[in-house]
Amino acid sequence: MFCGDGVQTATARGHSEIGISKVCQWIHLNTSAERLEKLQGSRPGTFKYYQDLLDIKGLEAVFIATPPQWHALHFLAACEKGLDIYAEKPLSYDVMEGMAMVNVWKKTGNIVQVGFQRRQNNAFKKAKEIIESGRIGEVHQIVAQIHYNPEIRDTTIQPPPASLDWEEWCGPAPKLDYCPNIAHFAWRLEKEYGNGHLVDWGIHYIDISASYHILSRIETLHEEAEEAGATAVLSVGLVPGLTNLLVKHSQSRLPDMTFADIYLMFGLGEVHGEAAYQWISENLNTEFTVLDHGETKRVKSFEDGRQTKFPGESGKRTVYAYNFPEQHVLLQTLGLGRVSTWLCFDSAFATRLFALFKRTGLSRVTTIKRVEKTIISILKPLHLVLKRLHLGSEEIVIKVEAGNSPEKGVLYECSLSGESEARVTGLVTAKVAEKIVLSPFPSGVFHIEQLLAPLEFLESLSDHGLEFEEKEFVTPLN
């Protein structure tokens, strides 16, 4: 079922296995139905009001492709009917609507996906790879633009055509006088309907890369953001994000802290998107630089192993150095002498296999793009198999050990544990957005630990199934 215009044609043309049975829209309804009939061989049912469409028995999912001012109402109604949802970006017209949508989804638990096609686009992945590899040399200037013609059409105020219900099209938004330019595609430029290109198109590019290479360049925009009265928050998510807050909290407990070691355990039973698998593949073969109390050291990913003990039943595990960005960021934002990040999986066997894969040099085959794509295509079903065989879970654990001198050892430890990396990442993002909207923050570009009180934020996650623990050591833990 579709609410909206235009995208249903592309879907019918590109996915012959999908049958579009119902269409609801307020403009050229019969024309859209005729167009779909030619493409798929059957004419979909047509509706002017989405409430009538949602009352049909047997519906399983909806595709929301309406202008953003309608997204929240369509989303909430579909959730209440228990229907799965694919919603075009942006998810909501503004943050407050988005928060209401998330709250309803928490109660209904239906499947929801938001369309960010740029995130999966091979051209952008390639551009990211080229920039981060340094192949283009030192970057002196970046030009950003929307790469299509906004198609400014007739702006003359006039009565709407008979095929358009202008009142229904405007819906919950302020009603502007009709002109062809607004109602036909260029509504994106109107604040009342599309919030301009920054929201409508810019949202595609927000999470293309969270590497330190990219984050450090965004940091240089601090003065421009300050002058514009804007607040940008980096390191929002699980890693980086909650890792940063745990280290900041450790510093509040140990004011003379000079080092922090971050330990991560990820469950192999959770299925991730292609971009996540590609990031793991790209960083598996990297060699990166870290600072250790003023001394520069070269580290190879997943080769330097050490033992640590996670809280609860996870127990003692071997973890390996990995190039997560917070170990570079926190040296600057918290003034520490050393920060390191270490990784393992919930399956000790899989962790050892991964390390063997790297140590023997077999991991180098992933640098061949065709091989990398084949491996990534295997990983998703493999995760499902591991989960069914109880060899992988969705468990996540973050532990931080801190001290004021490497010679004295660890004096403080805290941890956060729960399930579903993807869910927790979304939860942190939503909570940070809520705080930015509802609380006054300074203008500029900041990392999460520079703005938020860590203990308050970490403890607020307990309502969502995450457990925060901490302990101090009278005798240093070596």
NORCORVEN-V334364 format. One record per residue. RES is the residue in one letter. BURIAL is b if it has 9 or more other ideal C-beta (glycine too) atoms within 8 Angstrom, else e. Layout:
res=RES burial=BURIAL
res=RES burial=BURIAL
//
This chain:
res=M burial=b
res=F burial=b
res=C burial=b
res=G burial=b
res=D burial=b
res=G burial=e
res=V burial=b
res=Q burial=b
res=T burial=b
res=A burial=e
res=T burial=b
res=A burial=b
res=R burial=e
res=G burial=e
res=H burial=e
res=S burial=e
res=E burial=e
res=I burial=e
res=G burial=e
res=I burial=b
res=S burial=e
res=K burial=b
res=V burial=b
res=C burial=b
res=Q burial=b
res=W burial=e
res=I burial=b
res=H burial=b
res=L burial=b
res=N burial=e
res=T burial=e
res=S burial=b
res=A burial=b
res=E burial=b
res=R burial=b
res=L burial=b
res=E burial=b
res=K burial=e
res=L burial=b
res=Q burial=b
res=G burial=e
res=S burial=e
res=R burial=e
res=P burial=b
res=G burial=b
res=T burial=b
res=F burial=b
res=K burial=b
res=Y burial=e
res=Y burial=b
res=Q burial=e
res=D burial=b
res=L burial=b
res=L burial=b
res=D burial=e
res=I burial=b
res=K burial=e
res=G burial=e
res=L burial=b
res=E burial=e
res=A burial=b
res=V burial=b
res=F burial=b
res=I burial=b
res=A burial=b
res=T burial=b
res=P burial=e
res=P burial=b
res=Q burial=b
res=W burial=b
res=H burial=b
res=A burial=b
res=L burial=b
res=H burial=b
res=F burial=b
res=L burial=b
res=A burial=b
res=A burial=b
res=C burial=b
res=E burial=e
res=K burial=e
res=G burial=e
res=L burial=b
res=D burial=b
res=I burial=b
res=Y burial=b
res=A burial=b
res=E burial=b
res=K burial=b
res=P burial=b
res=L burial=b
res=S burial=b
res=Y burial=b
res=D burial=e
res=V burial=b
res=M burial=e
res=E burial=b
res=G burial=b
res=M burial=b
res=A burial=b
res=M burial=b
res=V burial=b
res=N burial=e
res=V burial=b
res=W burial=b
res=K burial=e
res=K burial=e
res=T burial=b
res=G burial=e
res=N burial=b
res=I burial=e
res=V burial=b
res=Q burial=e
res=V burial=e
res=G burial=e
res=F burial=b
res=Q burial=e
res=R burial=b
res=R burial=b
res=Q burial=b
res=N burial=e
res=N burial=e
res=A burial=e
res=F burial=b
res=K burial=b
res=K burial=e
res=A burial=e
res=K burial=b
res=E burial=b
res=I burial=b
res=I burial=b
res=E burial=b
res=S burial=e
res=G burial=e
res=R burial=e
res=I burial=e
res=G burial=e
res=E burial=e
res=V burial=e
res=H burial=e
res=Q burial=e
res=I burial=e
res=V burial=e
res=A burial=e
res=Q burial=e
res=I burial=e
res=H burial=e
res=Y burial=e
res=N burial=e
res=P burial=b
res=E burial=e
res=I burial=e
res=R burial=b
res=D burial=e
res=T burial=e
res=T burial=e
res=I burial=e
res=Q burial=e
res=P burial=e
res=P burial=e
res=P burial=e
res=A burial=e
res=S burial=e
res=L burial=b
res=D burial=b
res=W burial=b
res=E burial=e
res=E burial=b
res=W burial=b
res=C burial=b
res=G burial=e
res=P burial=e
res=A burial=b
res=P burial=e
res=K burial=e
res=L burial=e
res=D burial=e
res=Y burial=b
res=C burial=b
res=P burial=b
res=N burial=b
res=I burial=b
res=A burial=b
res=H burial=e
res=F burial=e
res=A burial=b
res=W burial=b
res=R burial=b
res=L burial=e
res=E burial=b
res=K burial=e
res=E burial=e
res=Y burial=b
res=G burial=b
res=N burial=b
res=G burial=b
res=H burial=b
res=L burial=e
res=V burial=b
res=D burial=b
res=W burial=e
res=G burial=b
res=I burial=b
res=H burial=b
res=Y burial=e
res=I burial=e
res=D burial=e
res=I burial=b
res=S burial=e
res=A burial=b
res=S burial=e
res=Y burial=e
res=H burial=b
res=I burial=b
res=L burial=b
res=S burial=b
res=R burial=b
res=I burial=b
res=E burial=b
res=T burial=e
res=L burial=b
res=H burial=b
res=E burial=e
res=E burial=e
res=A burial=b
res=E burial=b
res=E burial=e
res=A burial=e
res=G burial=e
res=A burial=e
res=T burial=b
res=A burial=b
res=V burial=b
res=L burial=b
res=S burial=b
res=V burial=b
res=G burial=b
res=L burial=b
res=V burial=b
res=P burial=b
res=G burial=b
res=L burial=b
res=T burial=b
res=N burial=b
res=L burial=b
res=L burial=b
res=V burial=b
res=K burial=b
res=H burial=b
res=S burial=b
res=Q burial=b
res=S burial=b
res=R burial=b
res=L burial=b
res=P burial=e
res=D burial=e
res=M burial=b
res=T burial=b
res=F burial=b
res=A burial=b
res=D burial=b
res=I burial=b
res=Y burial=b
res=L burial=b
res=M burial=b
res=F burial=b
res=G burial=b
res=L burial=b
res=G burial=b
res=E burial=b
res=V burial=e
res=H burial=b
res=G burial=e
res=E burial=e
res=A burial=b
res=A burial=e
res=Y burial=b
res=Q burial=b
res=W burial=e
res=I burial=e
res=S burial=b
res=E burial=b
res=N burial=b
res=L burial=b
res=N burial=b
res=T burial=b
res=E burial=e
res=F burial=e
res=T burial=e
res=V burial=b
res=L burial=b
res=D burial=e
res=H burial=b
res=G burial=e
res=E burial=e
res=T burial=e
res=K burial=e
res=R burial=e
res=V burial=b
res=K burial=b
res=S burial=b
res=F burial=b
res=E burial=b
res=D burial=e
res=G burial=e
res=R burial=e
res=Q burial=e
res=T burial=b
res=K burial=e
res=F burial=b
res=P burial=b
res=G burial=e
res=E burial=e
res=S burial=b
res=G burial=e
res=K burial=e
res=R burial=b
res=T burial=b
res=V burial=b
res=Y burial=b
res=A burial=b
res=Y burial=b
res=N burial=b
res=F burial=b
res=P burial=b
res=E burial=b
res=Q burial=b
res=H burial=b
res=V burial=b
res=L burial=b
res=L burial=b
res=Q burial=e
res=T burial=b
res=L burial=b
res=G burial=e
res=L burial=b
res=G burial=b
res=R burial=b
res=V burial=b
res=S burial=b
res=T burial=b
res=W burial=b
res=L burial=b
res=C burial=b
res=F burial=b
res=D burial=b
res=S burial=b
res=A burial=b
res=F burial=e
res=A burial=b
res=T burial=b
res=R burial=b
res=L burial=e
res=F burial=b
res=A burial=b
res=L burial=e
res=F burial=b
res=K burial=b
res=R burial=e
res=T burial=e
res=G burial=e
res=L burial=e
res=S burial=b
res=R burial=e
res=V burial=e
res=T burial=b
res=T burial=e
res=I burial=e
res=K burial=e
res=R burial=e
res=V burial=b
res=E burial=b
res=K burial=e
res=T burial=e
res=I burial=b
res=I burial=b
res=S burial=e
res=I burial=e
res=L burial=b
res=K burial=b
res=P burial=e
res=L burial=e
res=H burial=b
res=L burial=b
res=V burial=e
res=L burial=b
res=K burial=b
res=R burial=e
res=L burial=e
res=H burial=e
res=L burial=b
res=G burial=b
res=S burial=b
res=E burial=b
res=E burial=b
res=I burial=b
res=V burial=b
res=I burial=b
res=K burial=b
res=V burial=b
res=E burial=b
res=A burial=b
res=G burial=b
res=N burial=b
res=S burial=e
res=P burial=b
res=E burial=e
res=K burial=e
res=G burial=b
res=V burial=b
res=L burial=b
res=Y burial=b
res=E burial=b
res=C burial=b
res=S burial=b
res=L burial=b
res=S burial=b
res=G burial=b
res=E burial=b
res=S burial=b
res=E burial=b
res=A burial=e
res=R burial=e
res=V burial=b
res=T burial=b
res=G burial=e
res=L burial=b
res=V burial=b
res=T burial=b
res=A burial=b
res=K burial=b
res=V burial=b
res=A burial=b
res=E burial=b
res=K burial=b
res=I burial=b
res=V burial=e
res=L burial=e
res=S burial=e
res=P burial=e
res=F burial=b
res=P burial=e
res=S burial=b
res=G burial=b
res=V burial=b
res=F burial=b
res=H burial=b
res=I burial=b
res=E burial=b
res=Q burial=e
res=L burial=b
res=L burial=b
res=A burial=e
res=P burial=b
res=L burial=e
res=E burial=e
res=F burial=b
res=L burial=b
res=E burial=e
res=S burial=e
res=L burial=b
res=S burial=b
res=D burial=e
res=H burial=e
res=G burial=e
res=L burial=b
res=E burial=e
res=F burial=b
res=E burial=b
res=E burial=b
res=K burial=e
res=E burial=e
res=F burial=b
res=V burial=e
res=T burial=e
res=P burial=b
res=L burial=b
res=N burial=e
//
